[in-house]
Amino acid sequence: MTARALMFQGTGSDVGKSLLVAGLARALTNRGMKVQPFKPQNMSNNAAVTSDGGEIGRAQALQARAARVPLSVHMNPVLLKPQSEVGAQVVVQGRVQGNAKASQYQGMKASLMPRVTESFELLKSQADIVLVEGAGSASEVNLRRNDIANMGFARAADVPVILIGDIDRGGVIASIAGTKLVLEPEDAAMIRGFIVNRFRGDPALFADGMAMIGAHTGWQPIGLLPFFAEARRLPAEDALALDAAAIDKSGAKIRIAVPVLPHISNFDDLDPLDAEPDVEVIRIRPGKPLPGDADLVLLPGSKATIADLAAFKAAGFDIDLAAHVRRGGHVLGLCGGYQMLGRSVHDPDGMEGEPSVVEGLGLLDVDTTLSNDKRLEAVTGVSADGISFVGYEMHIGKTVGGDCRRPFAQIAGVPDGAIARNGRVFGTYVHGLFADDRQRSAWLQRLGGDASGIDYEAGIDEVLDRLAEHMEKHLDLEALLRLAR
């Protein structure tokens, strides 16, 4: 029997498509269905390593977790990872195909549709239902030609669409009704229902609003979904999440400062630290100094090490960081952040623009050479203090130097990373380090505090279960299953 499919598109970016698909994936999985998540095209520098040795967007990784299925490159066959001068890295079915600027990519899309539909058909063969997530806005009709992300895919694969609007932004009636107005009739006919997301207050006060949307569009109302506050505990994909209002932790014992640079990647490395009640993670944008009382300065991953290194220096963060080290503070660089901490970064093949050699921050006696070889692998290892961990690597380039004689960790007997002579500056290529409760606890003790003892990974699944209950309560799932085909 052929699997059913249903696509969820939005009136705009960040209206909650990814979270809604994750919640539905867990809800339908809990009902005993075999669910596969799918996003034809994604743009994100927050990625995950798959079980088949590739990479996909972090949102699809969360959705796969919600569906309790292994990660596959086919869940996100086209992934665009924005860089600097070279445009975006184009990843197709988990493998890097090259770089393209926006105008070049528009010309590539038609040739990518067969790969997209190939992945979709493969997932259908493994599922009772495939939940498809669109990208950006369904009403971006200026990009409709050769579209593979929204209506272009829906039409090609004959998948009915549910449109999601975000009432928290205001103007949700106009944004949903207006979407129908600007779509070609054949595209608008693919939309069968709508969901109004992130509602706050008394639902009875918006009953007329739901009826008005239905009257203007002819689409079936699927539900008015209340705001789900616990969503902030789930890994976010979009860097917009970095601008979300911070939780007040003014009494926290440990302060961790994180410079937020233009090409930050894999920033979900910060989420487990945010989950600790006694840890305050302070995200610092250029224009503000790194706080002088931080216990740790953490440099996260980057999709464009050289460009972000220049941005780091232009912001004066290099001066703040040197002062932090002189005061006895700790520094940790993850992946691209590790590369920045060294003496130099070499780009002989022009991976990030013109071939160049740039001076690093000089806090680690190491040098990095960027190359075409990309390491994508789940890893297990033991850090220098004897603490085991699980994580993953996702990087280009090789780092060598004197401080590598004091490796951060051993991974399958191979040294990884470096530790400075002073024992307070660390670099590693391992992502997901703090999601490991053992490592997080050890780091917080190093910084003079204690971990709370929470089981971070179990906590994610608990939130997904509550999100599923939220979907069951407020959405007409039976209607969704009837509309799927």
ABEGO torsion letter per residue (X at the ends): XBBBBBBBBBABBGAGAAAAAAAAAAAAAAAGBBBBBBBABBBBABBBBBAAGBBBBAAAAAAAAAAGBBBBAAABABBBBBBBAAEBBBBBGGBBAEBBBAAAAAAAAAAAAAAAAAAAAAAAAABABBBBBBBEBAABAAAABGBAABAAAAAAAGBBBBBBBBAAAEGAAAAAAAAAAABBAAAAAABABBBBBGBBEBAAAAAAAAAAAAAAAGBBBAEBBBBBAAAAABBBABAAAAABBBBBAAABABBBBBBBBAABBGAAAAAAAAABAABBBBBBBBGBBBBAABABBBBBBBABAAAAAAAAAAAGAAAAAAAAAAAGBBBBBBEAAAAAABABBBBAAGAAEBBBBBBBAGABBBBBBBBABBBBBBBBBBBAAGBBBBBBBBBBEBBBEAAAABBABBBGGBBBEBBBAAGABBBBABBGAAABAAAAAAAAAAAGBBBAGBBAAAAAAAAAAAAAAAAAAABBAAAAAAABX
